[in-house]
């Protein structure tokens, strides 16, 4: 009897993303996105994955470019020993003329096209259930929250794109009730739609059911900064009674696995104490270089913060120009504030002086020795005295 199955769980790849925020890099990033998909295929081959689960939004559009679907189909053919299951999401639903309705997919690919369906893998003692988006929204559960008659002798997997919701919560993207899931009897629920995934699957309270969002395998903007990946490993059949009353329960050694590729990174660099533009450049350069081993290929959004002298005005454009030879992409925003001369102000017989003395109390008038709370209070108050509290446009 099969005691474990090796699987890879992914979602929200969004192949065909236009990358409209970076038009000058869009063509390159689209090609790299497809290469990332190929890296995932290689990972499946290297780990001898029995099953690849794709929980929706593999494509950015409902009708992707035929050359893109052709490349994906050919990649799937390379996984002749891996069974592939796809539950289309709200970005790539089963529309008329959808590629999901065509019969050109390899024999090892199973696309869920309607409500809850079942695919039995007798050799793996496993059943995979799934449901598909058939429009760009689904205000009611795609499963109907009907629990199928599960085979108690097999590992039962549910593949869905949607939102986990609690009591009283709703969603227009396939609301999946946590209470229903808890008592559904599924061993593993592979989810998509939430782009920040789980590091490892969680178990529903008082239940044998494991669940996880894989998250997106790579970020597509600074709102998806940091490490991303796929879930990879095994589901393991443990021969001991579970809460469901079966003679076995399912455990796992699944975890998030990163794929080679660029990352989007957000850095806040405090340039307090910098005396000139060279100091600022070195502070930013060092912050980038300490961000990770592959810093030269990553994309950075850098926020300059801290209190600096009136005579020093950072130039984001100049900094970006100096960094350009070494960094693939960076965008710099200046959010520094003025470093007031607290010693002089605290001795003034003025409203500003009285304000400074009141905030400082017994503290020494030295920015470097003040708490963050007092620094923020002083900055906001002094700027208000000077009429400098301005609306900051979103970056």
N, C-alpha and C positions, 0 to 999 in steps of 0.2 A: 504494500500500500504506500502511496506517495505521502511522505511526511512533511514536505514543504514545497512551495512553489516560488520561483524567482520572478519578481515583477519590477517593472518601472512604471511610475505614475507621474503624469505630467498634465498640464493644461495651460490655457492662455498664452499660447506661443504667438498668436497674432501675425502669422506670416502674411506679408504684403502690406505691413504698416507703412504709411507714406512718409513718416518722420518729417512732417511739415514744419516743425519748429527748428529743424536744422536742414534747410533745403540744399545747402551746398554740400552736405554730407549724405543726403538721403539715399542716393544710388548705392554708395558704399555700404551704408548701414543695412539696407535691404539685402544685399548680397551676403553680408556677415550674418544676418538673421537666418538666412537659409543654411549657411554653413553651421550655425549653432544647432539647427535641426539635424543636420548630418552628423554632428558630434554626438547628439543623443542617440541616433541610430547606431553609431559605432559603440557607444556605451552598452546598448542592448546586446550587441554581438559579443563584446568582450566579457560581459557578465553572464552570457548564455541565458538571457531572460526568457522565461516561459511565456510571459504575458506583458504586453505594453498597453497601458490604460491611458487614454487621452480624454480628459474630462472637459471638452468643449473649447470653443474659440481657438481652434488650431489656425484658422484663417481670420484675417481682419475683416474681410467682406463676405457677404453671402454668396456672391458669384465672383470668385477670385480669377485672376488671369489663368487661362488654360496651361500656359507654360509652367506656372507655379504648381498647379495640381498635378501636372505630368511629372515634374521633378519629385514631388512627394510620393506619388504612386511608385515611381522607379525605386525610390529609397526604401519603401516598404517591401519591395520584392527582394531586397537584400536580406531581409529578416525572415527567411523561409522557415526557420525553426521557432519563430516567435509568433504567437497569436496576438493580433492587434484589435483592440476594441475602442470605438470612437462614439462619444455621446455629444452630438453637435450642440453648440451654445447659442447665446443671443447674438453674437457677431456673425456666426456662420450657420444659421438655422437651415432646416430642410425646406427650402423654398422650391417652387417650380423652377426648373432649369438648374437647380443646385447640383454641384458635382457629387453630392452624397446619394443622389437618386440614380446615378449612372452605374453601369455594371462593369466598369473598366478597372475597378480596384482589384488588387491581387486576392487570391483565394484565402490568404491568411488574415484578411482584413474583414472585420464585422462592424458595420455602421448601424447603430440604433436609429431608426427613422421615425418612430411614432411614440406612443405611450410605453409603459413599462414592458420590456421584452426580456426574454431569457435566452442565453446561449450556454449549452452544456459542453463541458470539456471532460469527458469520461476518463480519459487517460490521466488527467491531473486531479481527478476527484474534486472538480471545481465547477461551479456555475457562476456566470457573469450576467448580471441584470443591468439594464440601462434604459434611459429614455432621452428623447431628443427635443430641443426647441424646434418648433415649426413656424415661429415668428420671432420678431426681435424682442418680445416680452412674453412673460408667462405669469399672470397674476395668481393662478391656481397651481397647486403642485402637479408637476408632470407625471408623477407616479399615481396621482389620485389619492395618495396616502393609503392605498390598498396594499396590504402585506401579502405577497404571494405565498403559496404553499411551498416553503423551502424544503429542499432535500436535506434531511438531518444527517445524512452520511457524508455530505460534501462540504467543502469550504464555499461559502456564498459571498459574492462580491457585488456591490452596487456601485455603478458608475453614473455620476450626475454632475451637471453644471447648475449651480444655483446658490441661494443664500440660506444659511442656517438661521432659523428664527425661533424665538422663545414665545411664551404665552402672550397673546395680544399683539405680537409683532407681525408686520406684513412686508411683502416685497413684490416688485413687478418682475423679478428675475427668478422664478421658480422657488417659492418659499418652501423650505424643507424643515418641518417641525422637529425640534430636538426630541420632544416627547415621543413622537411617532418613531423616530430613528432609534431611540433608546430601546424600544420594545419590538423592533422590526425583526430581529433575529439574524440580521446580516453580520458576517464576521468582519468584513472590511468595507468601508464606504469611501470611495475615491472621489473627491470633490474638486470642482473647478469654479472659477469666477472671482474669488478673492485672490488678488495678486501677491499678497504677502502670505507665504505658506507656513506650514508647521515644520519645525526642525525634525520632529518625530511624530508619528500618529498618537492621538489621545484615545482613551477608552471612555465611552459613555458611562456616567455614574450608574452604579448598580446594574451593570450590563456587561455582556461579553463583546459588544460591538466596538470595534476600532474605527476611527475616522480621521481623515486628514485632508486639508487643502494642500496641494502640491505647490501652489504659487506659480508665478510665471518663471520660466527657466532663465530669463535675462531681462533686465530693465530696458525700457524704451524711452525713458525720460528721467528727469531729476525727481519726479514724484515716485519713482521706483528705484531709488538709489540703494546702493549696497549690494551685498552678496545675495544671489538668487540661485535657484537650482531645480532639480527634479527629486522625487522620492524614489529611492532604489533600495533593494534588499530582498528579503524573503518573508512570506507568511509561513508560520510553522505550526503544524498540527501537534498539539500536546495531548497525549492520551490520559486525560484526567477529567472528571466531571466538571462541566461548566454551569453557569447560572441558569442556562436555558434548559438544563436537564439532559443534554446530550452526553455521550460518553467521552467527548473530547472538547477542548477549547482551542482557539487559535491565538497564538502569540506572534511576535514579529521581531526582526532585526532591521527594520526599515529606518532610513534616515535621509535627510536632505543632502544631495550630492551636487556640487557645483560643476558646471561645464566650462571648458575654455572659452573665453570671450571677454569683450570689454565690459566694464562696470561704470555706472553713473555714480559719482561721489559728491557729497556735500561736505564742505570744510568751512568751519568758522575759525578764522585766524586772527588772534588778538595782536594788534601791532602797537599796543601801548609801549612807550619807551623808545620807539623807532625815532631816529634823529633826522633821517633823510630818505630819499627814494631808494637808494641802494639797500638800506636797512629793511625797508618794506619788501623789496624784491627778494632778498635773502630769506626773510621770514616766510613768504609765500612759497618760494621754491623749496625750502626745507619741509614745510607742511605737506606739500605734494609728494615729495620723495619719501616721506615717512608714512604715507597712506597705504602702502602695500607694495609687494615685489613687482607687480605689473603696472606701476603707476604711469609709465610712458604711453600705454595704450588706452588709458581710461579717460573718461570725460568728467570734468570738474566744474562745479559751481561753487565759487569761493566768496564768502562774506567776510569783508574786512571789518573788524570790530575793535573796541577799545577807545581810550581817550588819548588824543594826540595834540601836539602844540598847534596853536593858531597858524603858524607860518608854514606848516607842512600840510599840503593838500594832496592826498593820494590820487593817482591818475590810473583808473582801471584800464583805459585803452593802452597806455604806455606799458603797464604790467603785462597785459595780454600779448603785446608785441614782443616783449623781452622773453616771455615764456614759450612763445610759439615754436621755436626750433626744437624744443625738448618734449612738449606736451601735445597730445593728439588734439585736445580741445579744452578750453577753459573759458568760463564766463565769470567776471569779477564784479562784485557790487560793493560799493563803499557805504558802510553803516557806522563809521567812526563818529565819535563825538569830540567836542572841544575839551581839552584838559585845562580847566580854569586854574588860575593861581590862587589856591585856597588861602595861603598865608596872607597874601595881600588883601583878598576879599574879606577875610575874617577880621581885619583891622579897620575896614572902612566903616564910617558912620553913615550908612545908607540902608535901604530896605534889603538889598542883596547881601550886604555885610551881616545884617541882623539874621537873615535867613540862614546864611552859612554857619554863624555861631550857634544858632538854635539846633541845626541838624548835627553839627560836630559834637556838641556837648563838651565832654572832656577829651575827645579824641584829638590826636595830632593831625594838623591839616596837610596830610600826605596821601595822595591818591593810592599809592601802593600799599598803604597800611589800613585802608578802610574796607569795611564789609561791602559786598556787592549790593546789598540793599541800600546802604547809605550813598554809595556812588550813584546808583540809579536815581535816588531821591534828589541828590544835588544836581545831577545833570538835567533832570526834568524841570526842577524848580528854576535853575539859573537860565535855562533856555526860554522858559516861560517869561521871566523878567525881561528878556531881550526880544521877546516876540518871535522866537525861533522854533517854536513847536510847530512843525509843518506836517502835512499829510504826506505819507510816503506811498507813492504809486507802487502797486505790486510789481515785483521784479519778474 
